[in-house]
Amino acid sequence: MSGLRVRIGCIGAVTALVAMSACTSGSATHAPPRGVTGCNHMFSIGDAGTGLGLDWDSDSHAYGDQVFVYVCDGAAEAVTVDAPPRASISPPSARVGTAALLQFRVLVERGAHGAFHFRFTDGSGGAFGDVRLPRIVAEKQSWHFAEA
């Protein structure tokens, strides 16, 4: 689904972790990161070097299989996610605590291409960070995530 947006506000990290354990994947399971600093693609934002990150696997997946992307959030108040064409990301809304590990379900259809666009904002809605990752790489019978 092109242009799908996910808005994330504030909720306890424990709730987010409990919700993650209830979800299953149609393909090989990618273990969630160990804590909010455990994402495999961490980056710093701002003068204080606030840690935010994304985590995904680079395995090949069948079209239509459910796959997960994790957000490791150390300080942002909200995250908005745009999915690339012919891909979707859910839940449509969730909340984040002061330090949270969030799980997003991703579905990719044949013909999908492009990167997810994550925008992190502060409590007043001001820009806090921006990243276009991961990118969908389409193959004949499968697809995978890539960094750039």
N, CA, C and O atoms as a GROMACS GRO file, in nm:
protein
  592
    1MET      N    1   0.084  -0.116   0.000
    1MET     CA    2   0.000   0.000   0.000
    1MET      C    3   0.089   0.123   0.000
    1MET      O    4   0.167   0.142   0.094
    2SER      N    5   0.081   0.204  -0.099
    2SER     CA    6   0.165   0.322  -0.110
    2SER      C    7   0.119   0.432  -0.016
    2SER      O    8   0.000   0.458  -0.002
    3GLY      N    9   0.217   0.495   0.050
    3GLY     CA   10   0.186   0.610   0.133
    3GLY      C   11   0.120   0.576   0.266
    3GLY      O   12   0.069   0.666   0.333
    4LEU      N   13   0.119   0.450   0.305
    4LEU     CA   14   0.060   0.414   0.435
    4LEU      C   15   0.140   0.481   0.545
    4LEU      O   16   0.263   0.478   0.542
    5ARG      N   17   0.072   0.541   0.641
    5ARG     CA   18   0.140   0.611   0.749
    5ARG      C   19   0.109   0.544   0.881
    5ARG      O   20  -0.004   0.502   0.906
    6VAL      N   21   0.210   0.536   0.965
    6VAL     CA   22   0.194   0.484   1.100
    6VAL      C   23   0.235   0.594   1.195
    6VAL      O   24   0.342   0.654   1.179
    7ARG      N   25   0.153   0.622   1.293
    7ARG     CA   26   0.182   0.728   1.391
    7ARG      C   27   0.203   0.661   1.525
    7ARG      O   28   0.121   0.581   1.568
    8ILE      N   29   0.312   0.694   1.592
    8ILE     CA   30   0.344   0.635   1.720
    8ILE      C   31   0.357   0.746   1.823
    8ILE      O   32   0.428   0.844   1.800
    9GLY      N   33   0.290   0.732   1.936
    9GLY     CA   34   0.297   0.829   2.045
    9GLY      C   35   0.369   0.771   2.164
    9GLY      O   36   0.479   0.719   2.147
   10CYS      N   37   0.312   0.776   2.288
   10CYS     CA   38   0.380   0.731   2.410
   10CYS      C   39   0.305   0.617   2.478
   10CYS      O   40   0.186   0.630   2.506
   11ILE      N   41   0.373   0.506   2.506
   11ILE     CA   42   0.319   0.393   2.583
   11ILE      C   43   0.436   0.321   2.649
   11ILE      O   44   0.550   0.339   2.606
   12GLY      N   45   0.411   0.243   2.749
   12GLY     CA   46   0.518   0.170   2.818
   12GLY      C   47   0.585   0.068   2.729
   12GLY      O   48   0.518   0.000   2.651
   13ALA      N   49   0.717   0.056   2.739
   13ALA     CA   50   0.793  -0.039   2.659
   13ALA      C   51   0.750  -0.182   2.690
   13ALA      O   52   0.754  -0.267   2.601
   14VAL      N   53   0.709  -0.210   2.811
   14VAL     CA   54   0.667  -0.345   2.847
   14VAL      C   55   0.547  -0.387   2.764
   14VAL      O   56   0.541  -0.501   2.718
   15THR      N   57   0.452  -0.297   2.744
   15THR     CA   58   0.335  -0.329   2.661
   15THR      C   59   0.377  -0.360   2.519
   15THR      O   60   0.326  -0.455   2.458
   16ALA      N   61   0.469  -0.281   2.465
   16ALA     CA   62   0.516  -0.305   2.329
   16ALA      C   63   0.583  -0.441   2.318
   16ALA      O   64   0.564  -0.512   2.219
   17LEU      N   65   0.662  -0.479   2.417
   17LEU     CA   66   0.729  -0.608   2.414
   17LEU      C   67   0.631  -0.723   2.429
   17LEU      O   68   0.648  -0.827   2.365
   18VAL      N   69   0.530  -0.708   2.511
   18VAL     CA   70   0.428  -0.812   2.525
   18VAL      C   71   0.352  -0.828   2.395
   18VAL      O   72   0.326  -0.941   2.353
   19ALA      N   73   0.318  -0.718   2.330
   19ALA     CA   74   0.246  -0.726   2.203
   19ALA      C   75   0.330  -0.794   2.098
   19ALA      O   76   0.276  -0.867   2.014
   20MET      N   77   0.462  -0.774   2.101
   20MET     CA   78   0.549  -0.837   2.002
   20MET      C   79   0.546  -0.988   2.014
   20MET      O   80   0.548  -1.056   1.912
   21SER      N   81   0.541  -1.041   2.133
   21SER     CA   82   0.548  -1.185   2.151
   21SER      C   83   0.422  -1.255   2.100
   21SER      O   84   0.424  -1.376   2.079
   22ALA      N   85   0.314  -1.182   2.080
   22ALA     CA   86   0.190  -1.241   2.032
   22ALA      C   87   0.186  -1.254   1.881
   22ALA      O   88   0.095  -1.318   1.828
   23CYS      N   89   0.281  -1.196   1.810
   23CYS     CA   90   0.281  -1.198   1.664
   23CYS      C   91   0.369  -1.311   1.612
   23CYS      O   92   0.470  -1.346   1.674
   24THR      N   93   0.330  -1.366   1.497
   24THR     CA   94   0.412  -1.470   1.435
   24THR      C   95   0.437  -1.434   1.290
   24THR      O   96   0.366  -1.351   1.233
   25SER      N   97   0.536  -1.494   1.232
   25SER     CA   98   0.575  -1.464   1.095
   25SER      C   99   0.549  -1.582   1.005
   25SER      O  100   0.556  -1.697   1.049
   26GLY      N  101   0.518  -1.554   0.878
   26GLY     CA  102   0.497  -1.659   0.780
   26GLY      C  103   0.628  -1.711   0.726
   26GLY      O  104   0.629  -1.815   0.659
   27SER      N  105   0.739  -1.644   0.752
   27SER     CA  106   0.869  -1.689   0.706
   27SER      C  107   0.960  -1.708   0.826
   27SER      O  108   0.916  -1.699   0.941
   28ALA      N  109   1.086  -1.732   0.799
   28ALA     CA  110   1.180  -1.755   0.908
   28ALA      C  111   1.174  -1.640   1.007
   28ALA      O  112   1.164  -1.523   0.968
   29THR      N  113   1.180  -1.671   1.134
   29THR     CA  114   1.167  -1.571   1.238
   29THR      C  115   1.299  -1.499   1.261
   29THR      O  116   1.403  -1.562   1.279
   30HIS      N  117   1.294  -1.368   1.260
   30HIS     CA  118   1.409  -1.284   1.292
   30HIS      C  119   1.393  -1.246   1.438
   30HIS      O  120   1.295  -1.182   1.476
   31ALA      N  121   1.487  -1.285   1.520
   31ALA     CA  122   1.479  -1.256   1.663
   31ALA      C  123   1.481  -1.106   1.688
   31ALA      O  124   1.558  -1.035   1.624
   32PRO      N  125   1.397  -1.058   1.780
   32PRO     CA  126   1.400  -0.915   1.810
   32PRO      C  127   1.532  -0.876   1.874
   32PRO      O  128   1.599  -0.960   1.934
   33PRO      N  129   1.569  -0.749   1.861
   33PRO     CA  130   1.692  -0.702   1.926
   33PRO      C  131   1.682  -0.715   2.077
   33PRO      O  132   1.572  -0.718   2.132
   34ARG      N  133   1.795  -0.723   2.141
   34ARG     CA  134   1.798  -0.731   2.287
   34ARG      C  135   1.805  -0.589   2.344
   34ARG      O  136   1.914  -0.534   2.365
   35GLY      N  137   1.690  -0.532   2.368
   35GLY     CA  138   1.682  -0.398   2.426
   35GLY      C  139   1.686  -0.288   2.322
   35GLY      O  140   1.707  -0.312   2.204
   36VAL      N  141   1.666  -0.165   2.370
   36VAL     CA  142   1.653  -0.051   2.280
   36VAL      C  143   1.784  -0.010   2.212
   36VAL      O  144   1.780   0.067   2.116
   37THR      N  145   1.897  -0.059   2.258
   37THR     CA  146   2.024  -0.027   2.192
   37THR      C  147   2.073  -0.144   2.107
   37THR      O  148   2.186  -0.141   2.058
   38GLY      N  149   1.991  -0.246   2.089
   38GLY     CA  150   2.034  -0.366   2.020
   38GLY      C  151   1.999  -0.375   1.873
   38GLY      O  152   2.025  -0.479   1.812
   39CYS      N  153   1.940  -0.272   1.815
   39CYS     CA  154   1.905  -0.276   1.673
   39CYS      C  155   2.031  -0.288   1.587
   39CYS      O  156   2.136  -0.235   1.623
   40ASN      N  157   2.020  -0.358   1.474
   40ASN     CA  158   2.138  -0.379   1.390
   40ASN      C  159   2.170  -0.260   1.299
   40ASN      O  160   2.267  -0.264   1.224
   41HIS      N  161   2.090  -0.154   1.304
   41HIS     CA  162   2.117  -0.032   1.227
   41HIS      C  163   2.090   0.088   1.318
   41HIS      O  164   1.985   0.152   1.309
   42MET      N  165   2.185   0.117   1.407
   42MET     CA  166   2.172   0.228   1.502
   42MET      C  167   2.231   0.355   1.441
   42MET      O  168   2.325   0.350   1.361
   43PHE      N  169   2.175   0.470   1.479
   43PHE     CA  170   2.228   0.597   1.435
   43PHE      C  171   2.203   0.700   1.544
   43PHE      O  172   2.116   0.683   1.629
   44SER      N  173   2.280   0.808   1.540
   44SER     CA  174   2.268   0.916   1.639
   44SER      C  175   2.204   1.036   1.574
   44SER      O  176   2.224   1.065   1.456
   45ILE      N  177   2.123   1.107   1.654
   45ILE     CA  178   2.055   1.227   1.606
   45ILE      C  179   2.079   1.339   1.706
   45ILE      O  180   2.072   1.317   1.827
   46GLY      N  181   2.107   1.458   1.657
   46GLY     CA  182   2.120   1.576   1.742
   46GLY      C  183   2.255   1.589   1.808
   46GLY      O  184   2.341   1.502   1.797
   47ASP      N  185   2.272   1.701   1.879
   47ASP     CA  186   2.398   1.731   1.946
   47ASP      C  187   2.431   1.630   2.056
   47ASP      O  188   2.548   1.599   2.078
   48ALA      N  189   2.330   1.581   2.122
   48ALA     CA  190   2.352   1.487   2.232
   48ALA      C  191   2.377   1.345   2.182
   48ALA      O  192   2.409   1.257   2.262
   49GLY      N  193   2.363   1.321   2.052
   49GLY     CA  194   2.385   1.188   1.998
   49GLY      C  195   2.281   1.089   2.045
   49GLY      O  196   2.313   0.976   2.080
   50THR      N  197   2.156   1.131   2.045
   50THR     CA  198   2.046   1.045   2.088
   50THR      C  199   2.039   0.922   2.000
   50THR      O  200   2.042   0.932   1.878
   51GLY      N  201   2.030   0.805   2.062
   51GLY     CA  202   2.030   0.680   1.988
   51GLY      C  203   1.892   0.638   1.941
   51GLY      O  204   1.798   0.625   2.020
   52LEU      N  205   1.881   0.616   1.813
   52LEU     CA  206   1.762   0.558   1.751
   52LEU      C  207   1.812   0.449   1.658
   52LEU      O  208   1.926   0.453   1.614
   53GLY      N  209   1.727   0.355   1.629
   53GLY     CA  210   1.772   0.250   1.539
   53GLY      C  211   1.659   0.173   1.478
   53GLY      O  212   1.544   0.180   1.522
   54LEU      N  213   1.694   0.098   1.376
   54LEU     CA  214   1.603   0.006   1.308
   54LEU      C  215   1.670  -0.130   1.303
   54LEU      O  216   1.792  -0.139   1.302
   55ASP      N  217   1.589  -0.234   1.300
   55ASP     CA  218   1.642  -0.369   1.296
   55ASP      C  219   1.559  -0.451   1.199
   55ASP      O  220   1.436  -0.451   1.205
   56TRP      N  221   1.628  -0.522   1.108
   56TRP     CA  222   1.561  -0.610   1.013
   56TRP      C  223   1.659  -0.719   0.972
   56TRP      O  224   1.779  -0.707   0.994
   57ASP      N  225   1.606  -0.825   0.911
   57ASP     CA  226   1.694  -0.928   0.858
   57ASP      C  227   1.715  -0.902   0.709
   57ASP      O  228   1.641  -0.825   0.648
   58SER      N  229   1.815  -0.966   0.651
   58SER     CA  230   1.841  -0.951   0.508
   58SER      C  231   1.813  -1.082   0.433
   58SER      O  232   1.857  -1.100   0.320
   59ASP      N  233   1.737  -1.172   0.498
   59ASP     CA  234   1.700  -1.299   0.435
   59ASP      C  235   1.600  -1.276   0.323
   59ASP      O  236   1.530  -1.175   0.320
   60SER      N  237   1.593  -1.373   0.230
   60SER     CA  238   1.491  -1.368   0.126
   60SER      C  239   1.358  -1.415   0.183
   60SER      O  240   1.354  -1.509   0.263
   61HIS      N  241   1.250  -1.349   0.142
   61HIS     CA  242   1.116  -1.380   0.189
   61HIS      C  243   1.022  -1.396   0.071
   61HIS      O  244   1.039  -1.329  -0.031
   62ALA      N  245   0.925  -1.485   0.083
   62ALA     CA  246   0.824  -1.501  -0.021
   62ALA      C  247   0.731  -1.381  -0.019
   62ALA      O  248   0.706  -1.323   0.087
   63TYR      N  249   0.680  -1.344  -0.135
   63TYR     CA  250   0.581  -1.236  -0.140
   63TYR      C  251   0.460  -1.276  -0.058
   63TYR      O  252   0.414  -1.391  -0.066
   64GLY      N  253   0.408  -1.184   0.020
   64GLY     CA  254   0.291  -1.210   0.104
   64GLY      C  255   0.324  -1.262   0.242
   64GLY      O  256   0.236  -1.266   0.328
   65ASP      N  257   0.449  -1.302   0.267
   65ASP     CA  258   0.488  -1.346   0.401
   65ASP      C  259   0.498  -1.225   0.494
   65ASP      O  260   0.536  -1.116   0.452
   66GLN      N  261   0.463  -1.246   0.618
   66GLN     CA  262   0.474  -1.142   0.721
   66GLN      C  263   0.617  -1.139   0.773
   66GLN      O  264   0.672  -1.242   0.813
   67VAL      N  265   0.678  -1.022   0.774
   67VAL     CA  266   0.815  -1.002   0.820
   67VAL      C  267   0.814  -0.884   0.916
   67VAL      O  268   0.726  -0.799   0.909
   68PHE      N  269   0.912  -0.878   1.006
   68PHE     CA  270   0.913  -0.772   1.106
   68PHE      C  271   1.030  -0.677   1.090
   68PHE      O  272   1.141  -0.716   1.054
   69VAL      N  273   1.003  -0.550   1.118
   69VAL     CA  274   1.104  -0.446   1.133
   69VAL      C  275   1.086  -0.393   1.274
   69VAL      O  276   0.973  -0.371   1.318
   70TYR      N  277   1.196  -0.372   1.344
   70TYR     CA  278   1.191  -0.322   1.482
   70TYR      C  279   1.246  -0.180   1.486
   70TYR      O  280   1.338  -0.146   1.411
   71VAL      N  281   1.190  -0.098   1.572
   71VAL     CA  282   1.239   0.037   1.597
   71VAL      C  283   1.291   0.040   1.740
   71VAL      O  284   1.220   0.004   1.834
   72CYS      N  285   1.416   0.082   1.756
   72CYS     CA  286   1.476   0.103   1.887
   72CYS      C  287   1.476   0.254   1.909
   72CYS      O  288   1.549   0.327   1.843
   73ASP      N  289   1.393   0.299   2.001
   73ASP     CA  290   1.372   0.443   2.020
   73ASP      C  291   1.423   0.484   2.157
   73ASP      O  292   1.373   0.438   2.259
   74GLY      N  293   1.522   0.572   2.158
   74GLY     CA  294   1.578   0.618   2.283
   74GLY      C  295   1.524   0.750   2.331
   74GLY      O  296   1.540   0.783   2.448
   75ALA      N  297   1.460   0.829   2.244
   75ALA     CA  298   1.418   0.961   2.288
   75ALA      C  299   1.305   1.025   2.208
   75ALA      O  300   1.242   1.118   2.258
   76ALA      N  301   1.277   0.982   2.088
   76ALA     CA  302   1.173   1.047   2.007
   76ALA      C  303   1.036   1.026   2.071
   76ALA      O  304   1.011   0.922   2.132
   77GLU      N  305   0.949   1.123   2.058
   77GLU     CA  306   0.813   1.113   2.109
   77GLU      C  307   0.722   1.041   2.011
   77GLU      O  308   0.627   0.974   2.053
   78ALA      N  309   0.748   1.054   1.882
   78ALA     CA  310   0.662   0.995   1.781
   78ALA      C  311   0.742   0.954   1.659
   78ALA      O  312   0.849   1.009   1.632
   79VAL      N  313   0.688   0.858   1.586
   79VAL     CA  314   0.748   0.811   1.461
   79VAL      C  315   0.638   0.802   1.358
   79VAL      O  316   0.530   0.749   1.386
   80THR      N  317   0.664   0.853   1.238
   80THR     CA  318   0.572   0.838   1.126
   80THR      C  319   0.643   0.754   1.022
   80THR      O  320   0.760   0.779   0.991
   81VAL      N  321   0.574   0.654   0.967
   81VAL     CA  322   0.636   0.564   0.869
   81VAL      C  323   0.554   0.566   0.741
   81VAL      O  324   0.434   0.542   0.743
   82ASP      N  325   0.620   0.593   0.629
   82ASP     CA  326   0.559   0.580   0.497
   82ASP      C  327   0.612   0.452   0.435
   82ASP      O  328   0.733   0.430   0.430
   83ALA      N  329   0.521   0.367   0.387
   83ALA     CA  330   0.561   0.244   0.319
   83ALA      C  331   0.577   0.271   0.170
   83ALA      O  332   0.506   0.354   0.114
   84PRO      N  333   0.670   0.201   0.106
   84PRO     CA  334   0.686   0.218  -0.038
   84PRO      C  335   0.570   0.154  -0.114
   84PRO      O  336   0.490   0.081  -0.054
   85PRO      N  337   0.558   0.178  -0.244
   85PRO     CA  338   0.450   0.120  -0.324
   85PRO      C  339   0.444  -0.032  -0.312
   85PRO      O  340   0.548  -0.098  -0.315
   86ARG      N  341   0.324  -0.086  -0.300
   86ARG     CA  342   0.294  -0.229  -0.295
   86ARG      C  343   0.350  -0.298  -0.171
   86ARG      O  344   0.374  -0.419  -0.171
   87ALA      N  345   0.371  -0.220  -0.065
   87ALA     CA  346   0.414  -0.274   0.064
   87ALA      C  347   0.327  -0.208   0.171
   87ALA      O  348   0.274  -0.099   0.152
   88SER      N  349   0.312  -0.277   0.284
   88SER     CA  350   0.238  -0.218   0.395
   88SER      C  351   0.315  -0.244   0.524
   88SER      O  352   0.394  -0.337   0.535
   89ILE      N  353   0.289  -0.158   0.621
   89ILE     CA  354   0.350  -0.171   0.753
   89ILE      C  355   0.242  -0.145   0.857
   89ILE      O  356   0.163  -0.053   0.844
   90SER      N  357   0.240  -0.228   0.961
   90SER     CA  358   0.138  -0.211   1.066
   90SER      C  359   0.198  -0.249   1.200
   90SER      O  360   0.298  -0.320   1.205
   91PRO      N  361   0.138  -0.202   1.310
   91PRO     CA  362   0.003  -0.151   1.325
   91PRO      C  363  -0.008  -0.008   1.273
   91PRO      O  364   0.092   0.062   1.259
   92PRO      N  365  -0.132   0.034   1.246
   92PRO     CA  366  -0.150   0.171   1.198
   92PRO      C  367  -0.121   0.275   1.305
   92PRO      O  368  -0.094   0.391   1.273
   93SER      N  369  -0.126   0.236   1.431
   93SER     CA  370  -0.086   0.328   1.538
   93SER      C  371  -0.039   0.248   1.657
   93SER      O  372  -0.092   0.141   1.687
   94ALA      N  373   0.059   0.302   1.724
   94ALA     CA  374   0.114   0.242   1.845
   94ALA      C  375   0.179   0.353   1.924
   94ALA      O  376   0.197   0.463   1.873
   95ARG      N  377   0.214   0.325   2.046
   95ARG     CA  378   0.278   0.427   2.130
   95ARG      C  379   0.414   0.380   2.179
   95ARG      O  380   0.442   0.260   2.185
   96VAL      N  381   0.498   0.478   2.214
   96VAL     CA  382   0.634   0.450   2.260
   96VAL      C  383   0.655   0.513   2.396
   96VAL      O  384   0.606   0.623   2.422
   97GLY      N  385   0.729   0.445   2.484
   97GLY     CA  386   0.769   0.503   2.612
   97GLY      C  387   0.898   0.581   2.597
   97GLY      O  388   0.940   0.609   2.485
   98THR      N  389   0.959   0.616   2.707
   98THR     CA  390   1.083   0.694   2.702
   98THR      C  391   1.195   0.617   2.634
   98THR      O  392   1.279   0.676   2.566
   99ALA      N  393   1.198   0.487   2.651
   99ALA     CA  394   1.292   0.402   2.579
   99ALA      C  395   1.214   0.276   2.543
   99ALA      O  396   1.172   0.201   2.631
  100ALA      N  397   1.195   0.253   2.415
  100ALA     CA  398   1.106   0.144   2.375
  100ALA      C  399   1.161   0.067   2.256
  100ALA      O  400   1.236   0.120   2.174
  101LEU      N  401   1.123  -0.058   2.251
  101LEU     CA  402   1.151  -0.145   2.138
  101LEU      C  403   1.015  -0.177   2.077
  101LEU      O  404   0.929  -0.237   2.142
  102LEU      N  405   0.995  -0.138   1.952
  102LEU     CA  406   0.867  -0.157   1.884
  102LEU      C  407   0.881  -0.253   1.767
  102LEU      O  408   0.985  -0.258   1.702
  103GLN      N  409   0.776  -0.328   1.742
  103GLN     CA  410   0.775  -0.422   1.631
  103GLN      C  411   0.669  -0.379   1.530
  103GLN      O  412   0.557  -0.346   1.568
  104PHE      N  413   0.706  -0.379   1.402
  104PHE     CA  414   0.614  -0.348   1.294
  104PHE      C  415   0.605  -0.468   1.201
  104PHE      O  416   0.707  -0.526   1.163
  105ARG      N  417   0.484  -0.504   1.163
  105ARG     CA  418   0.463  -0.612   1.066
  105ARG      C  419   0.467  -0.553   0.926
  105ARG      O  420   0.404  -0.450   0.898
  106VAL      N  421   0.542  -0.617   0.838
  106VAL     CA  422   0.558  -0.572   0.700
  106VAL      C  423   0.508  -0.681   0.608
  106VAL      O  424   0.540  -0.798   0.625
  107LEU      N  425   0.428  -0.642   0.508
  107LEU     CA  426   0.384  -0.730   0.401
  107LEU      C  427   0.427  -0.668   0.270
  107LEU      O  428   0.407  -0.549   0.247
  108VAL      N  429   0.485  -0.750   0.184
  108VAL     CA  430   0.536  -0.702   0.055
  108VAL      C  431   0.469  -0.782  -0.056
  108VAL      O  432   0.469  -0.905  -0.054
  109GLU      N  433   0.414  -0.711  -0.154
  109GLU     CA  434   0.352  -0.774  -0.270
  109GLU      C  435   0.450  -0.772  -0.387
  109GLU      O  436   0.544  -0.692  -0.390
  110ARG      N  437   0.428  -0.862  -0.482
  110ARG     CA  438   0.509  -0.862  -0.604
  110ARG      C  439   0.500  -0.724  -0.667
  110ARG      O  440   0.392  -0.665  -0.672
  111GLY      N  441   0.610  -0.671  -0.715
  111GLY     CA  442   0.613  -0.538  -0.775
  111GLY      C  443   0.651  -0.428  -0.676
  111GLY      O  444   0.666  -0.312  -0.717
  112ALA      N  445   0.666  -0.461  -0.547
  112ALA     CA  446   0.705  -0.361  -0.448
  112ALA      C  447   0.847  -0.315  -0.475
  112ALA      O  448   0.931  -0.390  -0.525
  113HIS      N  449   0.873  -0.189  -0.442
  113HIS     CA  450   1.008  -0.134  -0.457
  113HIS      C  451   1.019  -0.007  -0.373
  113HIS      O  452   0.918   0.057  -0.342
  114GLY      N  453   1.140   0.028  -0.337
  114GLY     CA  454   1.163   0.150  -0.262
  114GLY      C  455   1.190   0.124  -0.115
  114GLY      O  456   1.195   0.010  -0.069
  115ALA      N  457   1.205   0.233  -0.042
  115ALA     CA  458   1.242   0.226   0.100
  115ALA      C  459   1.128   0.276   0.188
  115ALA      O  460   1.045   0.357   0.146
  116PHE      N  461   1.125   0.226   0.310
  116PHE     CA  462   1.034   0.279   0.412
  116PHE      C  463   1.093   0.413   0.458
  116PHE      O  464   1.215   0.429   0.462
  117HIS      N  465   1.007   0.507   0.491
  117HIS     CA  466   1.054   0.638   0.534
  117HIS      C  467   1.009   0.660   0.678
  117HIS      O  468   0.890   0.679   0.705
  118PHE      N  469   1.105   0.657   0.770
  118PHE     CA  470   1.079   0.679   0.912
  118PHE      C  471   1.112   0.823   0.946
  118PHE      O  472   1.223   0.870   0.918
  119ARG      N  473   1.016   0.894   1.008
  119ARG     CA  474   1.038   1.030   1.056
  119ARG      C  475   1.013   1.031   1.206
  119ARG      O  476   0.905   0.995   1.252
  120PHE      N  477   1.113   1.074   1.280
  120PHE     CA  478   1.105   1.081   1.426
  120PHE      C  479   1.078   1.226   1.465
  120PHE      O  480   1.143   1.317   1.412
  121THR      N  481   0.984   1.249   1.556
  121THR     CA  482   0.952   1.384   1.600
  121THR      C  483   0.960   1.395   1.752
  121THR      O  484   0.950   1.295   1.823
  122ASP      N  485   0.977   1.518   1.799
  122ASP     CA  486   0.982   1.543   1.943
  122ASP      C  487   0.841   1.570   1.996
  122ASP      O  488   0.744   1.561   1.921
  123GLY      N  489   0.830   1.603   2.124
  123GLY     CA  490   0.701   1.623   2.188
  123GLY      C  491   0.617   1.735   2.129
  123GLY      O  492   0.495   1.732   2.141
  124SER      N  493   0.680   1.833   2.066
  124SER     CA  494   0.605   1.944   2.007
  124SER      C  495   0.574   1.919   1.859
  124SER      O  496   0.516   2.004   1.792
  125GLY      N  497   0.612   1.801   1.808
  125GLY     CA  498   0.588   1.768   1.668
  125GLY      C  499   0.699   1.812   1.575
  125GLY      O  500   0.690   1.794   1.453
  126GLY      N  501   0.805   1.871   1.632
  126GLY     CA  502   0.918   1.915   1.551
  126GLY      C  503   1.002   1.797   1.504
  126GLY      O  504   1.005   1.692   1.568
  127ALA      N  505   1.070   1.815   1.392
  127ALA     CA  506   1.154   1.711   1.335
  127ALA      C  507   1.266   1.675   1.432
  127ALA      O  508   1.334   1.763   1.486
  128PHE      N  509   1.284   1.546   1.453
  128PHE     CA  510   1.386   1.496   1.544
  128PHE      C  511   1.486   1.410   1.469
  128PHE      O  512   1.603   1.400   1.507
  129GLY      N  513   1.441   1.348   1.361
  129GLY     CA  514   1.526   1.263   1.280
  129GLY      C  515   1.448   1.209   1.161
  129GLY      O  516   1.325   1.213   1.159
  130ASP      N  517   1.522   1.159   1.064
  130ASP     CA  518   1.462   1.117   0.938
  130ASP      C  519   1.552   1.010   0.876
  130ASP      O  520   1.673   1.031   0.865
  131VAL      N  521   1.496   0.898   0.837
  131VAL     CA  522   1.577   0.794   0.773
  131VAL      C  523   1.492   0.717   0.671
  131VAL      O  524   1.374   0.690   0.696
  132ARG      N  525   1.551   0.683   0.560
  132ARG     CA  526   1.483   0.605   0.455
  132ARG      C  527   1.547   0.467   0.450
  132ARG      O  528   1.636   0.440   0.369
  133LEU      N  529   1.501   0.381   0.538
  133LEU     CA  530   1.550   0.244   0.552
  133LEU      C  531   1.437   0.158   0.605
  133LEU      O  532   1.344   0.211   0.665
  134PRO      N  533   1.442   0.030   0.586
  134PRO     CA  534   1.519  -0.044   0.486
  134PRO      C  535   1.455  -0.033   0.348
  134PRO      O  536   1.340   0.008   0.334
  135ARG      N  537   1.532  -0.070   0.249
  135ARG     CA  538   1.487  -0.070   0.111
  135ARG      C  539   1.444  -0.211   0.072
  135ARG      O  540   1.507  -0.308   0.112
  136ILE      N  541   1.336  -0.221  -0.006
  136ILE     CA  542   1.290  -0.351  -0.057
  136ILE      C  543   1.363  -0.381  -0.187
  136ILE      O  544   1.365  -0.299  -0.279
  137VAL      N  545   1.423  -0.499  -0.195
  137VAL     CA  546   1.488  -0.546  -0.317
  137VAL      C  547   1.405  -0.662  -0.370
  137VAL      O  548   1.397  -0.767  -0.306
  138ALA      N  549   1.342  -0.643  -0.486
  138ALA     CA  550   1.255  -0.744  -0.545
  138ALA      C  551   1.335  -0.842  -0.630
  138ALA      O  552   1.425  -0.804  -0.704
  139GLU      N  553   1.300  -0.969  -0.615
  139GLU     CA  554   1.357  -1.075  -0.697
  139GLU      C  555   1.240  -1.146  -0.765
  139GLU      O  556   1.125  -1.110  -0.738
  140LYS      N  557   1.265  -1.244  -0.851
  140LYS     CA  558   1.155  -1.310  -0.923
  140LYS      C  559   1.056  -1.378  -0.829
  140LYS      O  560   0.936  -1.355  -0.840
  141GLN      N  561   1.103  -1.459  -0.739
  141GLN     CA  562   1.016  -1.536  -0.651
  141GLN      C  563   1.017  -1.489  -0.506
  141GLN      O  564   0.942  -1.541  -0.424
  142SER      N  565   1.100  -1.391  -0.476
  142SER     CA  566   1.113  -1.348  -0.336
  142SER      C  567   1.162  -1.203  -0.332
  142SER      O  568   1.182  -1.139  -0.435
  143TRP      N  569   1.181  -1.154  -0.212
  143TRP     CA  570   1.232  -1.019  -0.189
  143TRP      C  571   1.314  -1.020  -0.062
  143TRP      O  572   1.307  -1.114   0.016
  144HIS      N  573   1.392  -0.914  -0.041
  144HIS     CA  574   1.468  -0.898   0.083
  144HIS      C  575   1.489  -0.750   0.112
  144HIS      O  576   1.474  -0.665   0.024
  145PHE      N  577   1.525  -0.721   0.237
  145PHE     CA  578   1.558  -0.585   0.277
  145PHE      C  579   1.706  -0.560   0.250
  145PHE      O  580   1.789  -0.651   0.257
  146ALA      N  581   1.738  -0.435   0.219
  146ALA     CA  582   1.878  -0.392   0.203
  146ALA      C  583   1.891  -0.254   0.267
  146ALA      O  584   1.792  -0.184   0.287
  147GLU      N  585   2.016  -0.216   0.297
  147GLU     CA  586   2.037  -0.089   0.365
  147GLU      C  587   2.026   0.030   0.269
  147GLU      O  588   1.965   0.130   0.304
  148ALA      N  589   2.084   0.020   0.152
  148ALA     CA  590   2.077   0.135   0.061
  148ALA      C  591   2.068   0.090  -0.083
  148ALA      O  592   2.062   0.174  -0.173
   0.00000   0.00000   0.00000
